[in-house]
Amino acid sequence: MKHYLVRCRRWRKEQNQKISIDDIVEKVTDLKKGGVEYDDIHSNKEGFWGQVCAAFGIPNRRINRFRLQDAFNKVSPIVRKMQSEDVVQCGDAVLLTLISASAALRHEWIPGDYSQTVVEAQRFVEDYNSTAEEVFYLSTEASWNYNTDMTEHHSKQQMIASLENQEFTEAWAQKAKDTFSDSFIETLNPEVQKILSKIKVLGSANLPTAERERYNTILSQMKSIYSTTKVCHSTEECSSLDPELTDIMANSRSYNALLYAWEGWHSESGDRLRSLYPEFVELSNKAHRMDGFPDTGAYWRSLYESPTFEQDLENLFIQLQPLYQNLHAFVRRKLYNFYGAKYINLKGPAWGLVLKMLMCLVLGNMWSQSWNNIYNMMIPFPDKPNIDVTDTMVAQGYNAMHMFRVAEEFFTSLGLIPMPDEFWDKSMIEKPSDGREVVCHASAWDFYNRKDFRIKQCTTVTMEQLSTVHHEMGHVEYYLQYKDQPVSFRRGANPGFHEAIGDILSLSVSTPKHLHTIGLMDQLTDDAESDINYLFKMALRKIAFLPFGYLIDQWRWGVFSGRTPPERYNSEWWYLRTKYQGICPPVRRTDENFDAGAKYHIPGNTPYIRYFVSFILQFQFHEKLCRKAGHTGPLHKCDIYRSTKAGAVLKKVLKAGSSKHWTEVLQEAVGTNKMDASSLMNYFEPITTWLQEQNEKTGETLGWPDFDWMPPLPKDFVKTSVH
């Protein structure tokens, strides 16, 4: 109530009106005495609220008319609850809520009047840009507050800010549509054309207010469920995803412990989202259809501005599939040697022994998206020096801050921008110890004011997390470089560009040469066997990821298009995971489960194909940057650290943001305008040959022809409970 009161007073102050709460209550009371009962409002909403608004001069803007009916829908539960109480109290609650709703878009954020001329179009985009910076800052700040302290108060503040953001988007998009015709826009310079086209896409802001609020509520609920779920043996012994369950999946080799973590997390996080997701899909599709797209998936694909995008992706995946299948076959054999025939089945068709699908349980990661955590189980040449420097980091006293400073120094060594003061003052780089519930999933944040950029990460001291720190800081470096672009262009050239940038640096950071340079590896061993060890571990991270990165949105596009209805959500999920990854669940799953929801990007509504795209692009960029840095020899040995020439190429890519078509940016940077897997294949060529040789020696069959096998459930397995 205090929040509504403050907003009401602020609005009256902005309008230079001296209206007391008593005045408002008096007007409501007069209307009630005049025969308009609260029970009757259902048949006379607009007239009643129209009289209230008119009495206090609330502007009769389109956006206000839009919200009159919804205003009552929001407060009617309050009315019903308080009917027996004093009308003054009821009127106070209702009117404050109404004014908050109908004046949700601040006066200074409302677009002015414009005419259809070149000069006015330029003024429009400039006004939009300056206003958007303020709106987006407040919305991002509210989201940050919730993600770093998941209280009910912050949840409500985030929802209010999100609604304001959507109202802003709707108001300016409608003004653009009403003022500038498509034929006129085509006569403008390319930059203004592109900005106006982006402004006119509303997304969730298309939805009527009640549905918009429902959309935001579901999204918030799904994120909250994902981030706060704990898996429990009992009420006294509960584990969250980060770090406890993640540590179990990464480090335990106990089948029962792994099954406890996997089954517990998937059942308690994913399954609880099952009832919410179909409604979310329906609302999301409705919003994007109003922008002219067949469904949400079609909108996401449109961001790549290529009519052949889906076919291009399929061609790339087919090109890379043999490398994945050879890695898969080698890993299967090693896991069979460790776990035995009970859990890794070697029985196959009559034509030969075929180790069937891998269980996602034993691949060292909750989602089997990367397998580097099981590297120690299958090191090709175990007598060679360890290339995982986690123990060295711990011994040297590394902490989260030191890891972030090491990452920053890499960027500045290339001649790029250091992290600003706000970054160090306001980022959350460790999981809080004060009991706050937070979203631990690592993410980078742009606050749109050209000075405030942050990272949120529950950092632990491991080599893998050091790579993640570089990745997230790559996002921030992108933000810093394009901060002076118009707001509409403050994003990657395509969504995959943003994800590729941090990983480009990780390709250098993880090399033995670089680890030796920064003092994390004592000896630099340069021989073929050490190279195979290094490339094998990189393959467990990079090549193992490719089908996962490809299939997530294959599943989601099917859901959005309606090809995959709710009653087949889970069966289709596992069909695709088997088809592309060759893995199966460790226990029987049905369509009562919702295992897709156990991956953050599903409840977080973050498109995922960008990661597959980024894995192609990062190697294209890496090869070019290595040439600029003067590197000679195998690509996997290149470290661009301290090369300002490589940094200059990278800087040009980053500064452009999305102001140019991504194919143009790619052409200028690497000399081709197409995604091409040849750089990735070149990087992994030595390990590709080695894996083929090893699989031939043991008679492995590539692929996984049996879709139906799964391991038995241990007799002593006890299911978890949710907390």
C-alpha positions as MATLAB code, in Angstrom:
seq = 'MKHYLVRCRRWRKEQNQKISIDDIVEKVTDLKKGGVEYDDIHSNKEGFWGQVCAAFGIPNRRINRFRLQDAFNKVSPIVRKMQSEDVVQCGDAVLLTLISASAALRHEWIPGDYSQTVVEAQRFVEDYNSTAEEVFYLSTEASWNYNTDMTEHHSKQQMIASLENQEFTEAWAQKAKDTFSDSFIETLNPEVQKILSKIKVLGSANLPTAERERYNTILSQMKSIYSTTKVCHSTEECSSLDPELTDIMANSRSYNALLYAWEGWHSESGDRLRSLYPEFVELSNKAHRMDGFPDTGAYWRSLYESPTFEQDLENLFIQLQPLYQNLHAFVRRKLYNFYGAKYINLKGPAWGLVLKMLMCLVLGNMWSQSWNNIYNMMIPFPDKPNIDVTDTMVAQGYNAMHMFRVAEEFFTSLGLIPMPDEFWDKSMIEKPSDGREVVCHASAWDFYNRKDFRIKQCTTVTMEQLSTVHHEMGHVEYYLQYKDQPVSFRRGANPGFHEAIGDILSLSVSTPKHLHTIGLMDQLTDDAESDINYLFKMALRKIAFLPFGYLIDQWRWGVFSGRTPPERYNSEWWYLRTKYQGICPPVRRTDENFDAGAKYHIPGNTPYIRYFVSFILQFQFHEKLCRKAGHTGPLHKCDIYRSTKAGAVLKKVLKAGSSKHWTEVLQEAVGTNKMDASSLMNYFEPITTWLQEQNEKTGETLGWPDFDWMPPLPKDFVKTSVH';
ca = [
       0.000    0.000    0.000;
       2.851    2.356    0.798;
       4.219    1.797   -2.698;
       0.914    2.763   -4.318;
       0.616    5.821   -2.080;
       4.086    7.027   -3.025;
       3.385    6.562   -6.723;
       0.058    8.318   -6.423;
       1.648   11.308   -4.719;
       4.473   11.367   -7.248;
       1.955   11.392  -10.095;
      -0.012   14.231   -8.501;
       3.213   16.169   -8.012;
       4.154   15.668  -11.661;
       0.707   16.901  -12.690;
       1.023   19.896  -10.319;
      -2.203   18.895   -8.599;
      -2.904   19.063   -4.883;
      -5.175   16.095   -4.325;
      -5.293   14.394   -0.965;
      -6.143   10.789   -0.366;
      -9.244   12.084    1.428;
     -10.303   13.755   -1.840;
      -9.965   10.458   -3.673;
     -11.855    8.526   -1.034;
     -14.592   11.182   -1.008;
     -15.081   10.788   -4.753;
     -15.355    7.005   -4.473;
     -17.811    7.393   -1.613;
     -19.926    9.850   -3.625;
     -20.071    7.442   -6.539;
     -21.088    4.645   -4.223;
     -23.825    6.797   -2.679;
     -24.954    7.642   -6.197;
     -25.959    4.057   -6.732;
     -22.834    2.513   -8.234;
     -22.250   -0.439   -5.947;
     -18.991   -2.359   -6.111;
     -20.945   -5.470   -7.031;
     -22.381   -3.519   -9.970;
     -19.019   -2.479  -11.332;
     -18.813   -5.647  -13.384;
     -21.530   -4.191  -15.604;
     -20.290   -0.633  -15.485;
     -16.491   -0.735  -15.108;
     -15.547    1.823  -17.708;
     -18.194    4.309  -16.643;
     -17.287    4.097  -12.977;
     -13.544    4.344  -13.424;
     -13.935    6.888  -16.176;
     -15.721    9.152  -13.705;
     -12.965    8.623  -11.153;
     -10.239    9.443  -13.660;
     -12.132   12.437  -15.005;
     -12.622   13.799  -11.494;
      -8.876   14.101  -10.991;
      -7.794   14.864  -14.534;
      -6.016   11.607  -15.213;
      -5.251   11.919  -18.950;
      -7.624    9.985  -21.149;
      -4.782    8.511  -23.159;
      -5.187    5.342  -25.155;
      -2.957    3.537  -22.698;
      -5.176    4.606  -19.779;
      -8.364    3.537  -21.518;
      -6.655    0.240  -22.177;
      -6.109   -0.282  -18.465;
      -9.459    0.795  -16.991;
     -11.074   -2.598  -17.203;
      -7.957   -4.402  -16.092;
      -7.581   -2.016  -13.145;
     -10.794   -3.367  -11.690;
      -9.767   -6.948  -12.426;
      -6.664   -6.319  -10.331;
      -8.460   -4.789   -7.366;
     -11.725   -6.729   -7.373;
     -10.349   -9.320   -4.918;
      -9.568   -6.429   -2.562;
     -13.093   -5.105   -3.029;
     -14.715   -8.454   -2.307;
     -12.547   -8.965    0.750;
     -13.277   -5.504    2.159;
     -16.966   -5.111    1.291;
     -17.968   -5.476    4.920;
     -15.399   -2.948    6.066;
     -15.552    0.808    6.048;
     -15.981    2.206    2.542;
     -13.186    4.687    3.159;
     -10.689    1.870    3.640;
     -11.994    0.038    0.617;
     -12.007    3.146   -1.528;
      -8.478    4.010   -0.477;
      -7.188    0.577   -1.463;
      -9.043    0.520   -4.754;
      -8.154    4.026   -5.871;
      -4.487    3.789   -5.034;
      -4.295    0.544   -6.992;
      -6.212    2.092   -9.877;
      -3.970    5.130  -10.118;
      -0.895    2.927   -9.948;
      -2.258    0.895  -12.838;
      -3.667    3.628  -15.050;
      -0.660    5.893  -14.622;
       1.867    3.033  -14.896;
       3.684    4.747  -17.747;
       5.257    7.880  -16.397;
       4.368   11.112  -18.096;
       7.927   11.777  -19.234;
       8.130    8.342  -20.871;
       5.116    8.861  -23.140;
       6.013    9.617  -26.781;
       5.175   13.090  -28.011;
       3.748   14.104  -31.357;
       5.681   13.444  -34.546;
       4.999   13.886  -38.243;
       6.037   11.717  -41.149;
       9.191   13.519  -42.261;
      12.849   12.538  -42.345;
      13.720   15.081  -39.643;
      10.888   13.919  -37.391;
      11.838   10.268  -37.859;
      15.353   11.098  -36.700;
      13.969   13.011  -33.712;
      11.720   10.064  -32.869;
      14.577    7.549  -32.694;
      16.705    9.970  -30.648;
      13.865   10.552  -28.177;
      13.218    6.839  -27.991;
      16.873    6.134  -27.276;
      17.189    8.600  -24.392;
      13.913    7.450  -22.840;
      14.704    3.765  -23.288;
      17.956    4.180  -21.384;
      16.013    5.293  -18.308;
      13.228    2.716  -18.617;
      15.587   -0.191  -19.265;
      17.862    0.854  -16.407;
      15.014    0.750  -13.885;
      13.701   -2.537  -15.256;
      17.156   -4.128  -15.168;
      17.798   -2.815  -11.658;
      14.554   -4.372  -10.413;
      15.431   -7.670  -12.072;
      18.918   -7.588  -10.560;
      17.488   -6.966   -7.092;
      15.223   -9.983   -7.420;
      17.904  -12.274   -8.861;
      20.279  -11.407   -6.017;
      17.673  -11.458   -3.230;
      14.600  -13.501   -4.088;
      12.072  -11.983   -1.712;
       8.376  -11.448   -2.313;
       8.976   -7.700   -2.184;
      11.620   -7.839   -4.914;
       9.414  -10.143   -6.965;
       6.617   -7.556   -6.906;
       9.025   -4.723   -7.704;
      10.365   -6.701  -10.640;
       6.873   -7.301  -11.945;
       5.956   -3.617  -11.674;
       9.138   -2.609  -13.501;
       8.541   -5.247  -16.154;
       5.011   -3.973  -16.735;
       6.320   -0.420  -17.029;
       8.883   -1.628  -19.536;
       6.184   -3.343  -21.557;
       3.929   -0.286  -21.395;
       6.815    1.799  -22.671;
       7.446   -0.659  -25.493;
       3.766   -0.674  -26.416;
       3.394    3.104  -26.367;
       6.428    3.799  -28.577;
       5.718    0.932  -30.944;
       2.166    2.121  -31.420;
       3.355    5.676  -31.999;
       5.825    4.420  -34.617;
       3.118    2.386  -36.348;
       0.641    5.281  -36.296;
       3.146    7.872  -37.540;
       5.496    6.176  -40.003;
       4.193    3.978  -42.797;
       6.228    1.020  -44.030;
       6.676    2.650  -47.427;
       7.996    5.830  -45.785;
      10.395    3.892  -43.562;
      11.898    2.294  -46.663;
      12.992    5.765  -47.847;
      15.012    6.482  -44.691;
      18.704    5.827  -44.147;
      19.494    2.215  -43.204;
      20.250    2.955  -39.546;
      16.929    4.710  -38.879;
      15.106    2.029  -40.878;
      16.589   -0.693  -38.715;
      15.842    1.097  -35.444;
      12.214    1.801  -36.367;
      11.735   -1.808  -37.451;
      13.032   -3.028  -34.092;
      10.887   -0.554  -32.135;
       7.738   -1.767  -33.887;
       8.209   -5.335  -32.605;
       6.310   -5.512  -29.312;
       6.742   -9.087  -28.118;
       5.027   -9.666  -24.766;
       3.967   -6.002  -24.682;
       1.358   -6.936  -27.308;
      -0.670   -8.781  -24.708;
      -3.677   -7.197  -22.999;
      -2.694   -6.143  -19.517;
      -4.239   -9.048  -17.615;
      -2.527  -11.565  -19.904;
       0.691   -9.578  -19.791;
       0.698   -9.748  -16.023;
      -0.048  -13.464  -16.162;
       2.871  -13.926  -18.586;
       5.204  -12.088  -16.211;
       3.874  -13.975  -13.205;
       4.437  -17.377  -14.796;
       7.931  -16.400  -15.903;
       8.764  -15.201  -12.398;
       7.298  -18.340  -10.824;
       9.258  -20.638  -13.120;
      12.529  -18.850  -12.372;
      11.785  -18.927   -8.659;
      11.012  -22.644   -8.673;
      14.220  -23.376  -10.557;
      16.388  -21.200   -8.338;
      14.998  -22.153   -4.927;
      14.428  -25.894   -5.312;
      16.397  -28.094   -2.939;
      16.723  -31.860   -3.091;
      16.380  -33.516    0.300;
      17.093  -36.863    1.914;
      15.214  -35.394    4.860;
      14.153  -31.946    5.985;
      17.490  -31.621    7.762;
      19.662  -32.608    4.799;
      18.926  -30.641    1.639;
      21.075  -29.749   -1.349;
      20.711  -26.882   -3.811;
      21.858  -27.079   -7.416;
      24.856  -24.818   -6.790;
      27.166  -25.900   -5.404;
      26.057  -29.170   -3.771;
      24.323  -31.086   -6.588;
      26.708  -29.707   -9.188;
      29.637  -30.962   -7.096;
      28.088  -34.420   -6.793;
      27.589  -34.689  -10.555;
      31.110  -33.440  -11.242;
      33.094  -35.358   -8.657;
      31.228  -38.407   -7.394;
      31.701  -41.798   -9.045;
      29.094  -43.486   -6.849;
      26.194  -44.604   -9.018;
      23.702  -44.161   -6.174;
      24.958  -40.667   -5.331;
      24.740  -39.613   -8.963;
      21.245  -41.064   -9.270;
      20.163  -39.241   -6.098;
      21.348  -35.916   -7.530;
      20.014  -36.445  -11.055;
      16.596  -37.867  -10.220;
      16.094  -35.456   -7.353;
      16.883  -32.353   -9.364;
      14.901  -33.325  -12.455;
      11.837  -34.415  -10.509;
      11.777  -31.556   -8.045;
      12.658  -28.658  -10.343;
      11.450  -29.721  -13.775;
       8.275  -31.539  -12.790;
       7.007  -28.600  -10.735;
       7.062  -26.460  -13.890;
       4.994  -28.941  -15.888;
       1.632  -27.280  -15.195;
       2.923  -23.747  -15.894;
       4.729  -24.211  -19.180;
       1.797  -24.851  -21.578;
       0.093  -21.623  -20.505;
       3.360  -19.737  -20.879;
       3.776  -21.121  -24.413;
       0.231  -20.070  -25.291;
       0.744  -16.500  -24.066;
       4.173  -16.180  -25.674;
       2.848  -17.388  -29.021;
      -0.107  -15.012  -28.849;
       2.242  -12.084  -28.262;
       4.540  -12.897  -31.175;
       1.689  -13.659  -33.578;
       0.519  -10.100  -33.018;
       3.899   -9.032  -34.424;
       3.286  -11.114  -37.537;
       5.260  -14.243  -36.645;
       3.686  -17.718  -36.764;
       4.946  -18.474  -33.246;
       7.666  -17.621  -30.734;
      10.190  -19.939  -32.362;
       9.762  -18.163  -35.688;
      10.491  -14.851  -33.981;
      13.628  -16.227  -32.347;
      14.880  -17.533  -35.702;
      14.155  -14.177  -37.336;
      16.916  -12.607  -35.222;
      19.430  -14.330  -37.511;
      17.960  -12.616  -40.585;
      18.558  -15.603  -42.848;
      15.905  -17.531  -44.800;
      18.190  -20.590  -44.828;
      19.065  -20.488  -41.120;
      17.531  -23.840  -40.135;
      19.026  -25.621  -43.135;
      22.416  -24.031  -42.482;
      22.337  -25.337  -38.914;
      21.421  -28.832  -40.039;
      24.263  -28.856  -42.568;
      26.733  -27.769  -39.896;
      25.531  -30.447  -37.494;
      25.807  -33.161  -40.149;
      29.345  -31.996  -40.916;
      30.329  -32.295  -37.238;
      28.413  -35.478  -36.387;
      31.227  -37.963  -37.217;
      33.554  -36.228  -34.761;
      30.901  -36.401  -32.042;
      30.148  -40.058  -32.746;
      33.819  -40.994  -32.442;
      34.074  -39.143  -29.128;
      30.837  -40.778  -27.947;
      32.077  -44.273  -28.826;
      35.383  -43.793  -27.017;
      33.693  -42.444  -23.874;
      31.144  -45.301  -23.896;
      33.915  -47.857  -23.806;
      35.704  -46.138  -20.915;
      32.492  -45.883  -18.884;
      31.749  -49.544  -19.552;
      35.174  -50.449  -18.235;
      34.421  -48.489  -15.044;
      30.737  -49.250  -14.317;
      30.410  -52.644  -15.948;
      27.632  -54.379  -17.844;
      24.927  -53.698  -15.241;
      24.778  -49.992  -15.976;
      26.496  -49.736  -19.358;
      25.032  -52.360  -21.694;
      27.328  -53.987  -24.251;
      24.733  -56.340  -25.719;
      23.784  -55.400  -29.242;
      22.253  -56.681  -32.454;
      23.368  -59.979  -33.953;
      25.677  -58.225  -36.362;
      28.102  -57.199  -33.629;
      28.705  -55.912  -30.158;
      27.377  -52.411  -29.758;
      27.736  -50.425  -26.577;
      24.389  -48.741  -26.467;
      23.489  -45.262  -25.407;
      25.295  -43.366  -22.686;
      23.400  -42.650  -19.504;
      23.212  -38.943  -18.829;
      23.857  -39.890  -15.197;
      27.555  -40.725  -15.582;
      28.799  -37.890  -17.796;
      29.823  -35.474  -15.033;
      27.198  -32.802  -15.634;
      23.549  -32.470  -14.601;
      22.459  -32.094  -18.236;
      25.279  -34.029  -19.976;
      25.986  -30.905  -21.982;
      29.732  -31.173  -21.398;
      31.758  -34.141  -20.205;
      35.009  -32.582  -19.029;
      34.336  -33.553  -15.405;
      34.904  -37.233  -16.256;
      38.238  -36.520  -17.938;
      40.134  -38.095  -15.030;
      38.364  -41.407  -15.678;
      39.723  -41.691  -19.211;
      42.894  -39.625  -19.642;
      44.520  -40.837  -22.863;
      48.041  -40.577  -21.440;
      47.746  -40.413  -17.634;
      51.504  -40.184  -17.028;
      51.636  -36.749  -18.622;
      51.269  -33.578  -16.479;
      47.743  -32.760  -15.273;
      46.149  -30.021  -17.368;
      43.430  -29.290  -14.794;
      44.944  -26.598  -12.591;
      42.175  -26.488   -9.967;
      44.449  -27.864   -7.246;
      47.124  -25.328   -8.141;
      44.597  -22.489   -7.958;
      43.536  -23.602   -4.494;
      47.140  -24.013   -3.360;
      47.992  -20.508   -4.577;
      45.112  -19.009   -2.607;
      42.889  -18.090   -5.546;
      39.490  -16.681   -4.631;
      36.641  -15.243   -6.675;
      38.080  -11.727   -6.772;
      41.479  -12.949   -7.934;
      39.854  -14.997  -10.707;
      37.984  -11.924  -11.928;
      41.143   -9.796  -11.838;
      43.005  -12.432  -13.864;
      40.231  -12.345  -16.460;
      40.234   -8.545  -16.602;
      43.993   -8.507  -17.166;
      43.549  -10.766  -20.203;
      41.162   -8.263  -21.778;
      43.349   -5.268  -21.048;
      46.388   -7.115  -22.450;
      44.586   -7.052  -25.812;
      44.102   -3.298  -25.583;
      40.444   -3.628  -24.575;
      38.526   -1.744  -21.867;
      39.020   -2.572  -18.156;
      35.998   -3.203  -15.969;
      34.581    0.095  -14.583;
      34.327    0.933  -10.884;
      30.599    0.139  -10.822;
      31.414   -3.400  -11.938;
      33.610   -4.066   -8.926;
      31.302   -2.260   -6.503;
      28.024   -3.875   -7.547;
      28.682   -7.315   -9.059;
      27.767  -10.460   -7.122;
      30.725  -12.774   -7.706;
      30.163  -15.201   -4.819;
      27.121  -16.902   -3.365;
      26.011  -14.740   -0.415;
      26.569  -16.204    3.036;
      23.735  -14.231    4.650;
      21.000  -16.719    3.790;
      19.628  -14.886    0.756;
      18.074  -16.980   -2.009;
      19.776  -16.009   -5.268;
      19.850  -17.148   -8.891;
      23.295  -18.718   -9.075;
      23.288  -19.245  -12.840;
      26.173  -17.089  -14.085;
      25.092  -14.074  -16.126;
      26.322  -10.669  -17.290;
      24.179   -7.525  -17.002;
      23.978   -4.288  -18.992;
      22.090   -1.541  -17.128;
      21.796    0.697  -20.215;
      23.208    3.826  -18.590;
      26.615    3.397  -20.256;
      28.476    2.997  -16.966;
      26.866    0.232  -14.897;
      27.758   -3.320  -15.939;
      27.775   -6.335  -13.628;
      28.235  -10.083  -13.354;
      26.198  -12.397  -11.140;
      27.998  -15.663  -10.418;
      28.325  -18.033   -7.468;
      32.006  -18.491   -8.205;
      33.957  -21.438   -6.865;
      37.695  -21.950   -7.272;
      38.016  -24.360  -10.186;
      39.588  -24.231  -13.613;
      36.146  -24.610  -15.188;
      34.862  -21.610  -13.241;
      37.905  -19.595  -14.319;
      36.804  -20.239  -17.888;
      33.247  -19.190  -16.990;
      34.547  -15.940  -15.492;
      36.314  -15.133  -18.777;
      33.141  -16.012  -20.694;
      30.900  -13.740  -18.627;
      33.434  -10.927  -18.708;
      33.412  -11.294  -22.488;
      29.761  -10.273  -22.401;
      30.624   -7.233  -20.294;
      33.438   -6.260  -22.661;
      30.898   -6.409  -25.498;
      28.604   -4.091  -23.476;
      31.452   -1.659  -22.851;
      32.467   -1.526  -26.490;
      28.996   -0.867  -27.931;
      27.642    1.286  -25.087;
      27.544    4.409  -27.293;
      25.435    2.733  -29.977;
      21.690    3.463  -29.974;
      19.872    1.223  -27.498;
      18.388   -0.783  -30.370;
      21.900   -1.781  -31.479;
      23.253   -2.695  -28.036;
      23.332   -6.412  -28.641;
      25.466   -8.885  -30.553;
      25.534   -8.864  -34.348;
      23.444  -11.995  -33.930;
      22.682  -13.777  -30.636;
      25.534  -16.232  -31.192;
      28.128  -13.460  -31.400;
      27.652  -12.493  -27.765;
      28.154  -16.061  -26.577;
      31.190  -16.550  -28.814;
      33.220  -13.598  -27.535;
      33.982  -14.884  -24.042;
      34.661  -18.367  -25.365;
      37.204  -16.979  -27.822;
      39.304  -15.935  -24.859;
      38.710  -19.252  -23.106;
      40.328  -21.027  -26.052;
      43.513  -19.148  -25.201;
      43.129  -19.188  -21.414;
      42.905  -22.983  -21.252;
      46.077  -23.655  -23.266;
      49.051  -25.051  -21.337;
      51.083  -22.172  -22.754;
      48.819  -19.574  -21.146;
      48.480  -21.448  -17.861;
      52.262  -21.614  -17.702;
      52.527  -17.892  -18.507;
      50.257  -16.885  -15.606;
      51.934  -19.262  -13.170;
      49.332  -22.011  -12.925;
      51.426  -24.703  -14.609;
      55.024  -25.329  -13.583;
      56.216  -27.204  -16.635;
      55.280  -26.618  -20.244;
      55.404  -30.031  -21.891;
      55.341  -29.891  -25.675;
      54.832  -33.350  -27.169;
      52.192  -35.246  -29.125;
      50.829  -37.165  -26.131;
      50.336  -34.006  -24.060;
      48.591  -32.444  -27.046;
      46.198  -35.399  -27.223;
      45.414  -35.063  -23.515;
      44.665  -31.370  -23.931;
      42.573  -31.794  -27.071;
      40.668  -34.709  -25.572;
      39.659  -32.591  -22.601;
      38.658  -29.743  -24.924;
      36.606  -32.211  -26.970;
      34.797  -33.322  -23.801;
      33.836  -29.691  -23.320;
      33.287  -28.440  -26.859;
      32.419  -31.401  -29.085;
      30.252  -33.110  -26.467;
      28.196  -29.921  -26.255;
      27.318  -29.635  -29.951;
      24.253  -31.931  -30.119;
      22.925  -30.549  -26.840;
      23.308  -26.991  -28.122;
      21.514  -28.017  -31.303;
      18.593  -29.961  -29.824;
      17.306  -27.673  -27.037;
      15.627  -25.285  -29.447;
      14.721  -28.085  -31.846;
      12.518  -29.243  -28.972;
      11.301  -25.755  -28.123;
      10.543  -24.814  -31.728;
       8.377  -27.935  -31.900;
       6.591  -26.907  -28.703;
       5.983  -23.356  -29.914;
       4.772  -24.480  -33.345;
       2.351  -26.994  -31.841;
       4.078  -30.025  -33.372;
       4.848  -31.138  -29.820;
       1.729  -30.843  -27.618;
       1.945  -30.818  -23.790;
       1.073  -34.494  -23.524;
       4.253  -35.312  -25.487;
       6.638  -32.760  -23.946;
       8.821  -35.288  -22.164;
       8.734  -38.125  -24.674;
       9.780  -35.727  -27.429;
      12.520  -34.319  -25.180;
      14.055  -37.750  -24.694;
      13.551  -38.720  -28.317;
      15.673  -35.744  -29.380;
      18.272  -36.333  -26.673;
      18.613  -39.920  -27.824;
      18.581  -39.048  -31.516;
      21.228  -36.333  -31.344;
      23.217  -37.067  -28.167;
      22.897  -40.826  -27.880;
      22.019  -40.686  -24.184;
      19.173  -42.037  -22.081;
      17.756  -41.222  -18.635;
      18.927  -43.361  -15.698;
      15.339  -44.082  -14.593;
      12.078  -44.461  -16.472;
      10.578  -41.073  -17.356;
       7.045  -40.420  -18.588;
       5.078  -37.482  -19.914;
       4.094  -36.730  -16.333;
       7.692  -35.542  -15.948;
       9.080  -32.330  -17.426;
      12.821  -32.858  -17.713;
      13.346  -29.945  -20.110;
      12.352  -27.664  -17.234;
      15.353  -28.837  -15.218;
      17.587  -26.789  -17.535;
      17.732  -23.085  -16.629;
      17.135  -21.731  -20.130;
      13.659  -23.303  -20.329;
      12.127  -21.606  -17.249;
      14.338  -18.580  -17.946;
      12.945  -18.383  -21.509;
      16.408  -17.886  -22.993;
      16.864  -19.059  -26.605;
      19.548  -21.742  -26.799;
      20.514  -22.152  -30.449;
      22.797  -19.156  -29.918;
      25.210  -21.462  -28.100;
      25.465  -23.856  -31.028;
      26.017  -20.879  -33.335;
      28.626  -19.489  -30.957;
      30.593  -22.746  -30.978;
      30.952  -22.426  -34.751;
      31.753  -18.717  -34.731;
      34.284  -18.810  -31.898;
      36.629  -21.074  -33.845;
      36.291  -18.935  -36.970;
      37.224  -15.859  -34.931;
      39.957  -17.713  -33.048;
      41.690  -18.780  -36.250;
      41.643  -15.219  -37.593;
      42.844  -13.670  -34.323;
      45.660  -16.197  -34.087;
      46.895  -15.205  -37.528;
      46.769  -11.547  -36.488;
      48.730  -12.414  -33.346;
      51.443  -13.976  -35.501;
      50.794  -17.523  -34.333;
      52.257  -20.338  -36.394;
      51.702  -24.030  -35.886;
      48.652  -26.019  -34.745;
      45.598  -23.904  -33.995;
      44.979  -25.569  -30.630;
      48.279  -24.196  -29.296;
      47.470  -20.553  -30.029;
      47.285  -18.035  -27.178;
      46.375  -14.467  -28.200;
      47.250  -13.076  -24.757;
      48.966   -9.657  -25.003;
      48.350   -9.314  -28.759;
      46.987   -5.824  -29.391;
      46.708   -6.664  -33.103;
      44.273   -9.454  -32.307;
      42.544   -7.111  -29.867;
      42.055   -4.509  -32.600;
      40.184   -7.017  -34.785;
      38.040   -8.066  -31.845;
      37.348   -4.475  -30.830;
      35.941   -3.659  -34.272;
      33.507   -6.562  -34.016;
      32.377   -5.539  -30.539;
      31.915   -1.834  -31.200;
      29.537   -2.506  -34.094;
      26.977   -4.184  -31.846;
      24.041   -5.086  -34.074;
      24.263   -1.917  -36.187;
      25.368   -4.037  -39.162;
      24.060   -7.329  -40.494;
      26.013  -10.127  -38.830;
      27.230  -11.466  -42.164;
      28.852   -8.089  -42.867;
      30.539   -8.047  -39.457;
      31.769  -11.604  -39.984;
      33.059  -10.780  -43.471;
      35.041   -7.800  -42.188;
      36.524   -9.809  -39.330;
      37.373  -13.202  -40.818;
      36.959  -12.825  -44.584;
      33.775  -14.861  -45.079;
      30.105  -14.066  -44.559;
      29.020  -17.616  -43.703;
      29.208  -19.821  -40.644;
      31.770  -22.505  -41.401;
      32.834  -25.481  -39.271;
      36.208  -25.902  -40.993;
      38.046  -23.854  -38.334;
      36.606  -26.078  -35.605;
      37.544  -29.199  -37.570;
      41.048  -27.819  -38.071;
      41.420  -27.168  -34.336;
      40.409  -30.730  -33.405;
      42.086  -32.536  -36.328;
      44.749  -34.329  -34.207;
      42.229  -35.712  -31.697;
      39.824  -36.670  -34.495;
      42.470  -38.901  -36.048;
      43.453  -40.359  -32.671;
      39.861  -41.194  -31.682;
      39.235  -42.921  -35.000;
      42.338  -45.057  -34.469;
      41.345  -46.012  -30.916;
      37.804  -46.942  -31.919;
      39.049  -49.098  -34.770;
      41.337  -50.968  -32.368;
      38.480  -51.851  -30.002;
      35.960  -52.505  -32.771;
      33.506  -49.813  -31.728;
      30.376  -49.240  -33.765;
      29.517  -45.586  -34.197;
      26.002  -44.532  -33.281;
      23.296  -45.919  -30.977;
      20.768  -48.058  -32.828;
      18.838  -49.133  -29.714;
      16.588  -46.352  -28.440;
      14.854  -48.321  -25.694;
      17.500  -49.602  -23.306;
      17.985  -48.102  -19.880;
      19.776  -49.332  -16.746;
      18.085  -51.020  -13.775;
      17.198  -49.030  -10.691;
      19.448  -49.903   -7.727;
      17.560  -51.888   -5.080;
      18.595  -49.561   -2.271;
      17.752  -46.327   -4.091;
      15.616  -43.948   -2.012;
      13.705  -41.190   -3.772;
      14.252  -37.621   -2.713;
      11.792  -35.066   -1.424;
      11.357  -31.416   -2.311;
      12.093  -28.565    0.069;
];
